[in-house]
Amino acid sequence: MPRLKYLPAALCTSLLAACASTGTAPAASATAPAGAIAVEVPAVAHPQGETAEWWYRSGAAQAAARGAMAGQARNVILFLGDGMSLTTVAAARILEGQRRQQPGEENLLSWERFPHTGFSKTYNTDSQTPDSAGTMTAITTGVKSHMGAIGVSAGRRDDCADSLGKQRLTWLHLADAAGMATGIVTTARLTHATPAATWAHSPNRNWEHDADLPAKAVAEGCVDIARQMVSTPYGRGPTVLFGGGRAQFMPVDARDPEHAGRTGLRRDGRDLVAEWKAAHPGSAYVWNREQLQAAAGAPAVLGLFEYDHLQFEHERDAAAEPSLAELTAEAIRRLSQHPEGFVLMVEGARIDHANHYGNAYRALDETIAMAEAVRTAAELTSPEDTLILVTADHSHTLNFVGYPVRGNPILDKVRDQDGDEARDLTGLPYTTLGYANGPGHAGASNQQPEGPKRFLHAPSTAKPAHGRPDLSQVDTTDPDYLQEALVPLKSESHGGEDVGIWARGPGSEAVRGTLEQNAIYHVIVQATPKLRERLCQAGTCDVNGVPVQLPQPQQFRSKD
């Protein structure tokens, strides 16, 4: 009987180990997705057998079994809602609907209208509950890694020397090497974990500027993340770099243009904005809305719109700082002019920050702002040639509880079907939303007295609560109200459960079922001919043209 290449996604997922041990693929099925290809993956002991090579091949198998190789995407846009748990999505969906004077439950956020959905398993190689660096590294490189890893495979967080041999190629690097246009948009610092993992290599996410680097790491040859973000080793570099974090790019003797009392953080005397401009003649550096509009004709733009992170949408000065949707539109306008197609990463970063603060209002508000950015991208592109993926890097401990009546304000206290406030066993009302841990704990802290807490609250010590606070006269819909937290922490923690993936466009059919997070990279590269062809040119593909071998960055560099 001839060997068959194609098999159903579900069978491939469950029988990968069997395929590896027998060297054959199961028979084809009528339910097999178009273009499904079996990739053999060796069985390994977990976790000790999980090498970078194994993670890469395993992720390739998951994408190929789901038919990603049938994709013909010209462009790719990945939206990353940092910390956007499924609870955050559900609550934001309701809040958006209620802002439109609807009950809310029937509403859908923009990406929830996409035709294809799946789940992503988010753990790091060394942690059940992950961080943003290791998770985004999995998404951008196709290889899972340790907590704190930026563009390197698993190792020790503070070991520079070890990491230099573990630098991994991201799909943005690959696109640059393949002649496509690239872009990065974030509401965080450009050097923060998620955007950094698209372009930089570091074992430690905290090495954002030179003063953050330990002397040993400098001696061993590690370079801070900010310097790497303005480098162009694979091609011309990103056409669009929009975010915050001016301080990381400015020397200590340079004053911030917006905040006269602040200076740069760099101690090496380097002005990275000037270095970027020198590497991109005729391009523009901007730090406010007016300058961005004036730079319409510039071939590339570096936009650093805040000294640190961009403002929360709730506080944003619309006259001075563009919204995430506006930055997304500007990025697409510029990138779509490129004849070879483009790839773009857009991060709604402050969803995560608000959840860490224990502040559901801002977390949901930021999620709605990202939904507007996704809607904008969908309107500006075609599902015929542009693959759009929306996902999160990890979850949070936000909970959705009680039995509130249909249409109950999502940020309010629970009311039952008779309109009465629900009560706990002590006779006190409670809210629909709450956190398992964080700064919303009712006990007295070194910053706020016992009782309900308000934004911003980041205590260093806390005392036990004497029961729950009485919320009867508390406006829990106030933007600064912090939802109650069971365990007192300075900062609410991430959660370890799966997050959603939503997709539209060429190759999006491969997004279904439960995937390891690193398989998202493989869906992207397999569904985009220019990306997979560049990988095949480097000899990383199997006989079916599936990129299965771990690519080495030096094979794609245009210069050292």
Secondary structure as the mmCIF struct_conf table of DSSP 4:
data_model
#
loop_
_struct_conf.conf_type_id
_struct_conf.id
_struct_conf.beg_label_comp_id
_struct_conf.beg_label_asym_id
_struct_conf.beg_label_seq_id
_struct_conf.end_label_comp_id
_struct_conf.end_label_asym_id
_struct_conf.end_label_seq_id
HELX_RH_AL_P HELX_RH_AL_P1 ALA A 9 THR A 22
BEND BEND1 GLY A 23 GLY A 23
HELX_LH_PP_P HELX_LH_PP_P1 ALA A 25 ALA A 28
TURN_TY1_P TURN_TY1_P1 ALA A 30 THR A 31
HELX_LH_PP_P HELX_LH_PP_P2 ALA A 32 PRO A 33
TURN_TY1_P TURN_TY1_P2 ALA A 34 GLY A 35
TURN_TY1_P TURN_TY1_P3 HIS A 46 GLY A 49
HELX_RH_AL_P HELX_RH_AL_P2 ALA A 52 ALA A 65
TURN_TY1_P TURN_TY1_P4 ARG A 66 GLY A 67
HELX_RH_3T_P HELX_RH_3T_P1 ALA A 68 ALA A 70
BEND BEND2 ARG A 74 ARG A 74
STRN STRN1 ASN A 75 GLY A 81
TURN_TY1_P TURN_TY1_P5 ASP A 82 GLY A 83
HELX_RH_AL_P HELX_RH_AL_P3 LEU A 86 ARG A 99
TURN_TY1_P TURN_TY1_P6 ARG A 100 GLN A 101
BEND BEND3 GLN A 102 GLN A 102
BEND BEND4 GLY A 104 GLY A 104
TURN_TY1_P TURN_TY1_P7 GLU A 105 GLU A 106
HELX_RH_3T_P HELX_RH_3T_P2 SER A 110 ARG A 113
BEND BEND5 PHE A 114 PRO A 115
STRN STRN2 HIS A 116 LYS A 121
STRN STRN3 ASN A 124 ASN A 124
TURN_TY1_P TURN_TY1_P8 THR A 125 ASP A 126
STRN STRN4 SER A 127 SER A 127
BEND BEND6 GLN A 128 THR A 129
HELX_RH_AL_P HELX_RH_AL_P4 SER A 132 THR A 141
BEND BEND7 GLY A 142 VAL A 143
TURN_TY1_P TURN_TY1_P9 MET A 147 GLY A 148
STRN STRN5 ILE A 150 ILE A 150
BEND BEND8 GLY A 151 GLY A 151
STRN STRN6 VAL A 152 VAL A 152
BEND BEND9 ALA A 154 GLY A 155
TURN_TY1_P TURN_TY1_P10 ARG A 157 ASP A 158
HELX_RH_AL_P HELX_RH_AL_P5 CYS A 160 LEU A 164
TURN_TY1_P TURN_TY1_P11 GLY A 165 GLY A 165
STRN STRN7 GLN A 167 GLN A 167
HELX_RH_AL_P HELX_RH_AL_P6 TRP A 171 ALA A 177
TURN_TY1_P TURN_TY1_P12 ALA A 178 GLY A 179
STRN STRN8 ALA A 181 ARG A 189
TURN_TY1_P TURN_TY1_P13 LEU A 190 THR A 191
BEND BEND10 HIS A 192 HIS A 192
HELX_RH_AL_P HELX_RH_AL_P7 ALA A 193 TRP A 199
STRN STRN9 SER A 202 SER A 202
BEND BEND11 PRO A 203 PRO A 203
TURN_TY1_P TURN_TY1_P14 ARG A 205 ASN A 206
BEND BEND12 HIS A 209 HIS A 209
HELX_RH_3T_P HELX_RH_3T_P3 ASP A 210 ASP A 212
BEND BEND13 LEU A 213 LEU A 213
HELX_RH_AL_P HELX_RH_AL_P8 ALA A 215 GLU A 220
TURN_TY1_P TURN_TY1_P15 GLY A 221 GLY A 221
HELX_RH_AL_P HELX_RH_AL_P9 ILE A 225 MET A 229
TURN_TY1_P TURN_TY1_P16 VAL A 230 VAL A 230
BEND BEND14 PRO A 233 ARG A 236
BEND BEND15 THR A 239 THR A 239
STRN STRN10 VAL A 240 GLY A 244
HELX_RH_3T_P HELX_RH_3T_P4 ARG A 246 PHE A 249
BEND BEND16 MET A 250 MET A 250
STRN STRN11 PRO A 251 PRO A 251
TURN_TY1_P TURN_TY1_P17 VAL A 252 ASP A 253
BEND BEND17 ALA A 254 ALA A 254
STRN STRN12 ARG A 255 ARG A 255
HELX_LH_PP_P HELX_LH_PP_P3 ASP A 256 ASP A 256
BEND BEND18 PRO A 257 GLU A 258
TURN_TY1_P TURN_TY1_P18 ALA A 260 GLY A 261
STRN STRN13 THR A 263 THR A 263
STRN STRN14 ARG A 266 ARG A 266
BEND BEND19 ARG A 267 ASP A 268
HELX_RH_AL_P HELX_RH_AL_P10 LEU A 272 ALA A 279
BEND BEND20 HIS A 280 HIS A 280
TURN_TY1_P TURN_TY1_P19 PRO A 281 GLY A 282
STRN STRN15 ALA A 284 VAL A 286
BEND BEND21 ASN A 288 ASN A 288
HELX_RH_AL_P HELX_RH_AL_P11 ARG A 289 ALA A 294
TURN_TY1_P TURN_TY1_P20 ALA A 295 GLY A 297
BEND BEND22 PRO A 299 PRO A 299
STRN STRN16 VAL A 301 LEU A 304
BEND BEND23 GLU A 306 HIS A 309
HELX_LH_PP_P HELX_LH_PP_P4 LEU A 310 PHE A 312
TURN_TY1_P TURN_TY1_P21 GLU A 313 GLU A 315
TURN_TY1_P TURN_TY1_P22 ALA A 318 ALA A 320
BEND BEND24 GLU A 321 GLU A 321
HELX_RH_AL_P HELX_RH_AL_P12 LEU A 324 LEU A 335
TURN_TY1_P TURN_TY1_P23 SER A 336 GLN A 337
TURN_TY1_P TURN_TY1_P24 PRO A 339 GLU A 340
STRN STRN17 PHE A 342 GLY A 348
TURN_TY1_P TURN_TY1_P25 ALA A 349 ALA A 349
HELX_RH_AL_P HELX_RH_AL_P13 ARG A 350 HIS A 356
TURN_TY1_P TURN_TY1_P26 TYR A 357 GLY A 358
HELX_RH_AL_P HELX_RH_AL_P14 ALA A 360 LEU A 380
BEND BEND25 THR A 381 THR A 381
TURN_TY1_P TURN_TY1_P27 PRO A 383 ASP A 385
STRN STRN18 THR A 386 ALA A 392
BEND BEND26 ASP A 393 ASP A 393
STRN STRN19 SER A 395 HIS A 396
STRN STRN20 LEU A 398 PHE A 400
BEND BEND27 GLY A 402 GLY A 402
HELX_LH_PP_P HELX_LH_PP_P5 PRO A 404 VAL A 405
TURN_TY1_P TURN_TY1_P28 ARG A 406 GLY A 407
TURN_TY1_P TURN_TY1_P29 ILE A 410 LEU A 411
BEND BEND28 ASP A 412 ASP A 412
STRN STRN21 LYS A 413 LYS A 413
STRN STRN22 ARG A 415 ARG A 415
TURN_TY1_P TURN_TY1_P30 GLN A 417 ASP A 418
BEND BEND29 GLY A 419 GLY A 419
HELX_LH_PP_P HELX_LH_PP_P6 ASP A 420 ASP A 420
STRN STRN23 GLU A 421 GLU A 421
HELX_LH_PP_P HELX_LH_PP_P7 ALA A 422 ALA A 422
STRN STRN24 ARG A 423 ARG A 423
TURN_TY1_P TURN_TY1_P31 LEU A 425 THR A 426
BEND BEND30 GLY A 427 GLY A 427
STRN STRN25 PRO A 429 PRO A 429
STRN STRN26 THR A 431 THR A 431
BEND BEND31 THR A 432 THR A 432
STRN STRN27 LEU A 433 GLY A 438
TURN_TY1_P TURN_TY1_P32 PRO A 439 GLY A 440
BEND BEND32 ALA A 442 GLY A 443
STRN STRN28 SER A 445 SER A 445
BEND BEND33 ASN A 446 GLN A 448
BEND BEND34 GLU A 450 GLY A 451
STRN STRN29 LYS A 453 ARG A 454
BEND BEND35 PHE A 455 LEU A 456
BEND BEND36 SER A 460 SER A 460
STRN STRN30 ALA A 462 ALA A 462
BEND BEND37 HIS A 466 GLY A 467
TURN_TY1_P TURN_TY1_P33 SER A 472 GLN A 473
TURN_TY1_P TURN_TY1_P34 THR A 476 THR A 477
BEND BEND38 ASP A 478 ASP A 478
TURN_TY1_P TURN_TY1_P35 PRO A 479 ASP A 480
STRN STRN31 TYR A 481 LEU A 482
HELX_LH_PP_P HELX_LH_PP_P8 GLN A 483 GLU A 484
STRN STRN32 ALA A 485 PRO A 488
BEND BEND39 LYS A 490 SER A 491
HELX_LH_PP_P HELX_LH_PP_P9 GLU A 492 SER A 493
STRN STRN33 HIS A 494 GLY A 495
BEND BEND40 GLU A 497 GLU A 497
STRN STRN34 VAL A 499 ARG A 504
BEND BEND41 GLY A 505 GLY A 505
TURN_TY1_P TURN_TY1_P36 PRO A 506 GLY A 507
HELX_RH_3T_P HELX_RH_3T_P5 SER A 508 ALA A 510
BEND BEND42 GLY A 513 GLY A 513
STRN STRN35 THR A 514 GLU A 516
TURN_TY1_P TURN_TY1_P37 GLN A 517 ASN A 518
HELX_RH_AL_P HELX_RH_AL_P15 ALA A 519 ALA A 527
HELX_RH_AL_P HELX_RH_AL_P16 PRO A 529 GLN A 537
TURN_TY1_P TURN_TY1_P38 ALA A 538 GLY A 539
STRN STRN36 CYS A 541 CYS A 541
TURN_TY1_P TURN_TY1_P39 VAL A 543 ASN A 544
BEND BEND43 GLY A 545 GLY A 545
STRN STRN37 PRO A 547 PRO A 547
BEND BEND44 GLN A 549 GLN A 549
HELX_LH_PP_P HELX_LH_PP_P10 LEU A 550 GLN A 552
HELX_RH_3T_P HELX_RH_3T_P6 PRO A 553 GLN A 555
TURN_TY1_P TURN_TY1_P40 PHE A 556 PHE A 556
BEND BEND45 SER A 558 SER A 558
#
